[in-house]
């Protein structure tokens, strides 16, 4: 199986932005809930 990914972003801005554990905790109310 193969996947092709196309990512677009604004020129001069990073493609991905990594966040630390503190920011993930602050945004916990905005994340999706895992289904069992």
N, CA, C and O atoms as a Tripos MOL2 file, in Angstrom:
@<TRIPOS>MOLECULE
protein
  144   143    36     0     0
PROTEIN
NO_CHARGES

@<TRIPOS>ATOM
      1 N           0.8530   -1.1620    0.0000 N.3       1 UNK1
      2 CA          0.0000    0.0000    0.0000 C.3       1 UNK1
      3 C           0.9050    1.2330    0.0000 C.2       1 UNK1
      4 O           1.9230    1.2610    0.6910 O.2       1 UNK1
      5 N           0.5360    2.2320   -0.7630 N.am      2 UNK2
      6 CA          1.2900    3.4840   -0.8220 C.3       2 UNK2
      7 C           0.3530    4.6610   -0.6260 C.2       2 UNK2
      8 O          -0.8310    4.6090   -0.9590 O.2       2 UNK2
      9 N           0.9120    5.7070   -0.0830 N.am      3 UNK3
     10 CA          0.1520    6.9300    0.1200 C.3       3 UNK3
     11 C           0.9100    8.0860   -0.5070 C.2       3 UNK3
     12 O           2.1400    8.1210   -0.4690 O.2       3 UNK3
     13 N           0.1970    9.0110   -1.0700 N.am      4 UNK4
     14 CA          0.7780   10.2510   -1.5700 C.3       4 UNK4
     15 C           0.1460   11.3790   -0.7700 C.2       4 UNK4
     16 O          -1.0770   11.4670   -0.6660 O.2       4 UNK4
     17 N           0.9730   12.2300   -0.2140 N.am      5 UNK5
     18 CA          0.4870   13.3380    0.6070 C.3       5 UNK5
     19 C           0.8880   14.6480   -0.0520 C.2       5 UNK5
     20 O           2.0420   14.8340   -0.4380 O.2       5 UNK5
     21 N          -0.0740   15.5500   -0.1750 N.am      6 UNK6
     22 CA          0.2030   16.8890   -0.6840 C.3       6 UNK6
     23 C          -0.1120   17.8720    0.4350 C.2       6 UNK6
     24 O          -1.2330   17.9150    0.9410 O.2       6 UNK6
     25 N           0.8880   18.6600    0.8140 N.am      7 UNK7
     26 CA          0.6910   19.6340    1.8820 C.3       7 UNK7
     27 C           0.9170   21.0300    1.3220 C.2       7 UNK7
     28 O           1.8760   21.2630    0.5860 O.2       7 UNK7
     29 N           0.0370   21.9520    1.6710 N.am      8 UNK8
     30 CA          0.1440   23.3400    1.2250 C.3       8 UNK8
     31 C           0.2660   24.2390    2.4470 C.2       8 UNK8
     32 O          -0.3350   23.9680    3.4870 O.2       8 UNK8
     33 N           1.0390   25.3000    2.3220 N.am      9 UNK9
     34 CA          1.1380   26.2680    3.4080 C.3       9 UNK9
     35 C           1.4930   27.6280    2.8320 C.2       9 UNK9
     36 O           1.8500   27.7560    1.6610 O.2       9 UNK9
     37 N           1.3850   28.6390    3.6830 N.am     10 UNK10
     38 CA          1.7470   29.9940    3.2680 C.3      10 UNK10
     39 C           3.2510   30.0730    3.0500 C.2      10 UNK10
     40 O           4.0160   29.4780    3.8090 O.2      10 UNK10
     41 N           3.6840   30.7930    2.0300 N.am     11 UNK11
     42 CA          5.1260   30.9580    1.8180 C.3      11 UNK11
     43 C           5.7940   31.5950    3.0360 C.2      11 UNK11
     44 O           5.2790   32.5580    3.6040 O.2      11 UNK11
     45 N           6.9300   31.0550    3.4270 N.am     12 UNK12
     46 CA          7.6800   31.6000    4.5490 C.3      12 UNK12
     47 C           7.2340   31.1190    5.9130 C.2      12 UNK12
     48 O           7.8590   31.4580    6.9180 O.2      12 UNK12
     49 N           6.1510   30.3240    5.9740 N.am     13 UNK13
     50 CA          5.6830   29.7960    7.2530 C.3      13 UNK13
     51 C           6.0240   28.3120    7.3230 C.2      13 UNK13
     52 O           6.0850   27.6440    6.2910 O.2      13 UNK13
     53 N           6.2470   27.7880    8.5290 N.am     14 UNK14
     54 CA          6.5990   26.3680    8.6460 C.3      14 UNK14
     55 C           5.4350   25.4650    8.2290 C.2      14 UNK14
     56 O           4.2680   25.8030    8.4260 O.2      14 UNK14
     57 N           5.7770   24.3160    7.6510 N.am     15 UNK15
     58 CA          4.7620   23.3570    7.2190 C.3      15 UNK15
     59 C           4.0400   22.7560    8.4310 C.2      15 UNK15
     60 O           2.8180   22.6070    8.4240 O.2      15 UNK15
     61 N           4.8010   22.4180    9.4570 N.am     16 UNK16
     62 CA          4.2450   21.8360   10.6760 C.3      16 UNK16
     63 C           4.6780   22.6720   11.8680 C.2      16 UNK16
     64 O           5.7800   23.2200   11.8890 O.2      16 UNK16
     65 N           3.7970   22.7650   12.8640 N.am     17 UNK17
     66 CA          4.1410   23.4500   14.1010 C.3      17 UNK17
     67 C           3.9930   22.4520   15.2400 C.2      17 UNK17
     68 O           2.8920   21.9750   15.5160 O.2      17 UNK17
     69 N           5.0980   22.1380   15.8990 N.am     18 UNK18
     70 CA          5.0590   21.1950   17.0060 C.3      18 UNK18
     71 C           4.7020   21.9400   18.2890 C.2      18 UNK18
     72 O           5.1360   23.0730   18.4990 O.2      18 UNK18
     73 N           3.9130   21.2990   19.1380 N.am     19 UNK19
     74 CA          3.5300   21.9030   20.4150 C.3      19 UNK19
     75 C           4.0430   21.0300   21.5510 C.2      19 UNK19
     76 O           4.2130   19.8220   21.3880 O.2      19 UNK19
     77 N           4.2870   21.6470   22.7000 N.am     20 UNK20
     78 CA          4.7760   20.8830   23.8460 C.3      20 UNK20
     79 C           3.6050   20.3930   24.6960 C.2      20 UNK20
     80 O           2.4480   20.7240   24.4360 O.2      20 UNK20
     81 N           3.9290   19.6020   25.7140 N.am     21 UNK21
     82 CA          2.8970   19.0030   26.5660 C.3      21 UNK21
     83 C           2.0290   20.0520   27.2530 C.2      21 UNK21
     84 O           0.8250   19.8470   27.4100 O.2      21 UNK21
     85 N           2.6230   21.1750   27.6650 N.am     22 UNK22
     86 CA          1.8490   22.2270   28.3370 C.3      22 UNK22
     87 C           0.7700   22.7920   27.4200 C.2      22 UNK22
     88 O          -0.3650   23.0020   27.8490 O.2      22 UNK22
     89 N           1.1180   23.0380   26.1670 N.am     23 UNK23
     90 CA          0.1370   23.5840   25.2300 C.3      23 UNK23
     91 C          -0.9520   22.5600   24.9250 C.2      23 UNK23
     92 O          -2.1200   22.9220   24.7800 O.2      23 UNK23
     93 N          -0.5780   21.2840   24.8260 N.am     24 UNK24
     94 CA         -1.5870   20.2430   24.6090 C.3      24 UNK24
     95 C          -2.5750   20.2020   25.7720 C.2      24 UNK24
     96 O          -3.7770   20.0350   25.5670 O.2      24 UNK24
     97 N          -2.0680   20.3540   26.9820 N.am     25 UNK25
     98 CA         -2.9350   20.3620   28.1600 C.3      25 UNK25
     99 C          -3.8760   21.5630   28.1280 C.2      25 UNK25
    100 O          -5.0550   21.4330   28.4580 O.2      25 UNK25
    101 N          -3.3650   22.7340   27.7320 N.am     26 UNK26
    102 CA         -4.1950   23.9330   27.6540 C.3      26 UNK26
    103 C          -5.2980   23.7840   26.6110 C.2      26 UNK26
    104 O          -6.3770   24.3540   26.7710 O.2      26 UNK26
    105 N          -5.0420   23.0290   25.5490 N.am     27 UNK27
    106 CA         -6.0060   22.8850   24.4600 C.3      27 UNK27
    107 C          -6.8220   21.5970   24.5580 C.2      27 UNK27
    108 O          -7.4880   21.2170   23.5960 O.2      27 UNK27
    109 N          -6.7780   20.9330   25.6860 N.am     28 UNK28
    110 CA         -7.4320   19.6410   25.8390 C.3      28 UNK28
    111 C          -8.9320   19.7020   25.5350 C.2      28 UNK28
    112 O          -9.5010   18.7330   25.0320 O.2      28 UNK28
    113 N          -9.5700   20.8310   25.8350 N.am     29 UNK29
    114 CA        -11.0010   20.9610   25.5710 C.3      29 UNK29
    115 C         -11.3080   21.0660   24.0780 C.2      29 UNK29
    116 O         -12.4710   20.9590   23.6880 O.2      29 UNK29
    117 N         -10.3050   21.2720   23.2410 N.am     30 UNK30
    118 CA        -10.5090   21.4160   21.7920 C.3      30 UNK30
    119 C         -10.1850   20.1460   21.0050 C.2      30 UNK30
    120 O         -10.3360   20.1210   19.7830 O.2      30 UNK30
    121 N          -9.7420   19.0950   21.6920 N.am     31 UNK31
    122 CA         -9.3460   17.8720   20.9860 C.3      31 UNK31
    123 C         -10.5240   16.9190   20.8580 C.2      31 UNK31
    124 O         -11.4750   16.9830   21.6370 O.2      31 UNK31
    125 N         -10.4540   16.0410   19.8750 N.am     32 UNK32
    126 CA        -11.4990   15.0440   19.6790 C.3      32 UNK32
    127 C         -11.4040   13.9520   20.7310 C.2      32 UNK32
    128 O         -10.3330   13.7050   21.2860 O.2      32 UNK32
    129 N         -12.4980   13.3170   20.9950 N.am     33 UNK33
    130 CA        -12.5310   12.2400   21.9780 C.3      33 UNK33
    131 C         -12.3360   10.9040   21.2660 C.2      33 UNK33
    132 O         -12.9220   10.6650   20.2110 O.2      33 UNK33
    133 N         -11.5170   10.0450   21.8430 N.am     34 UNK34
    134 CA        -11.2810    8.7140   21.2740 C.3      34 UNK34
    135 C         -12.5040    7.8390   21.5270 C.2      34 UNK34
    136 O         -13.1020    7.8780   22.6030 O.2      34 UNK34
    137 N         -12.8620    7.0570   20.5250 N.am     35 UNK35
    138 CA        -13.9880    6.1380   20.6680 C.3      35 UNK35
    139 C         -13.4670    4.7550   21.0130 C.2      35 UNK35
    140 O         -12.4150    4.3350   20.5310 O.2      35 UNK35
    141 N         -14.2090    4.0590   21.8480 N.am     36 UNK36
    142 CA        -13.7800    2.7140   22.2700 C.3      36 UNK36
    143 C         -14.0700    1.6850   21.2110 C.2      36 UNK36
    144 O         -13.7760    0.5050   21.4000 O.2      36 UNK36
@<TRIPOS>BOND
     1     1     2 1
     2     2     3 1
     3     3     4 2
     4     3     5 am
     5     5     6 1
     6     6     7 1
     7     7     8 2
     8     7     9 am
     9     9    10 1
    10    10    11 1
    11    11    12 2
    12    11    13 am
    13    13    14 1
    14    14    15 1
    15    15    16 2
    16    15    17 am
    17    17    18 1
    18    18    19 1
    19    19    20 2
    20    19    21 am
    21    21    22 1
    22    22    23 1
    23    23    24 2
    24    23    25 am
    25    25    26 1
    26    26    27 1
    27    27    28 2
    28    27    29 am
    29    29    30 1
    30    30    31 1
    31    31    32 2
    32    31    33 am
    33    33    34 1
    34    34    35 1
    35    35    36 2
    36    35    37 am
    37    37    38 1
    38    38    39 1
    39    39    40 2
    40    39    41 am
    41    41    42 1
    42    42    43 1
    43    43    44 2
    44    43    45 am
    45    45    46 1
    46    46    47 1
    47    47    48 2
    48    47    49 am
    49    49    50 1
    50    50    51 1
    51    51    52 2
    52    51    53 am
    53    53    54 1
    54    54    55 1
    55    55    56 2
    56    55    57 am
    57    57    58 1
    58    58    59 1
    59    59    60 2
    60    59    61 am
    61    61    62 1
    62    62    63 1
    63    63    64 2
    64    63    65 am
    65    65    66 1
    66    66    67 1
    67    67    68 2
    68    67    69 am
    69    69    70 1
    70    70    71 1
    71    71    72 2
    72    71    73 am
    73    73    74 1
    74    74    75 1
    75    75    76 2
    76    75    77 am
    77    77    78 1
    78    78    79 1
    79    79    80 2
    80    79    81 am
    81    81    82 1
    82    82    83 1
    83    83    84 2
    84    83    85 am
    85    85    86 1
    86    86    87 1
    87    87    88 2
    88    87    89 am
    89    89    90 1
    90    90    91 1
    91    91    92 2
    92    91    93 am
    93    93    94 1
    94    94    95 1
    95    95    96 2
    96    95    97 am
    97    97    98 1
    98    98    99 1
    99    99   100 2
   100    99   101 am
   101   101   102 1
   102   102   103 1
   103   103   104 2
   104   103   105 am
   105   105   106 1
   106   106   107 1
   107   107   108 2
   108   107   109 am
   109   109   110 1
   110   110   111 1
   111   111   112 2
   112   111   113 am
   113   113   114 1
   114   114   115 1
   115   115   116 2
   116   115   117 am
   117   117   118 1
   118   118   119 1
   119   119   120 2
   120   119   121 am
   121   121   122 1
   122   122   123 1
   123   123   124 2
   124   123   125 am
   125   125   126 1
   126   126   127 1
   127   127   128 2
   128   127   129 am
   129   129   130 1
   130   130   131 1
   131   131   132 2
   132   131   133 am
   133   133   134 1
   134   134   135 1
   135   135   136 2
   136   135   137 am
   137   137   138 1
   138   138   139 1
   139   139   140 2
   140   139   141 am
   141   141   142 1
   142   142   143 1
   143   143   144 2
@<TRIPOS>SUBSTRUCTURE
     1 UNK1         2 RESIDUE 1 A UNK
     2 UNK2         6 RESIDUE 1 A UNK
     3 UNK3        10 RESIDUE 1 A UNK
     4 UNK4        14 RESIDUE 1 A UNK
     5 UNK5        18 RESIDUE 1 A UNK
     6 UNK6        22 RESIDUE 1 A UNK
     7 UNK7        26 RESIDUE 1 A UNK
     8 UNK8        30 RESIDUE 1 A UNK
     9 UNK9        34 RESIDUE 1 A UNK
    10 UNK10       38 RESIDUE 1 A UNK
    11 UNK11       42 RESIDUE 1 A UNK
    12 UNK12       46 RESIDUE 1 A UNK
    13 UNK13       50 RESIDUE 1 A UNK
    14 UNK14       54 RESIDUE 1 A UNK
    15 UNK15       58 RESIDUE 1 A UNK
    16 UNK16       62 RESIDUE 1 A UNK
    17 UNK17       66 RESIDUE 1 A UNK
    18 UNK18       70 RESIDUE 1 A UNK
    19 UNK19       74 RESIDUE 1 A UNK
    20 UNK20       78 RESIDUE 1 A UNK
    21 UNK21       82 RESIDUE 1 A UNK
    22 UNK22       86 RESIDUE 1 A UNK
    23 UNK23       90 RESIDUE 1 A UNK
    24 UNK24       94 RESIDUE 1 A UNK
    25 UNK25       98 RESIDUE 1 A UNK
    26 UNK26      102 RESIDUE 1 A UNK
    27 UNK27      106 RESIDUE 1 A UNK
    28 UNK28      110 RESIDUE 1 A UNK
    29 UNK29      114 RESIDUE 1 A UNK
    30 UNK30      118 RESIDUE 1 A UNK
    31 UNK31      122 RESIDUE 1 A UNK
    32 UNK32      126 RESIDUE 1 A UNK
    33 UNK33      130 RESIDUE 1 A UNK
    34 UNK34      134 RESIDUE 1 A UNK
    35 UNK35      138 RESIDUE 1 A UNK
    36 UNK36      142 RESIDUE 1 A UNK
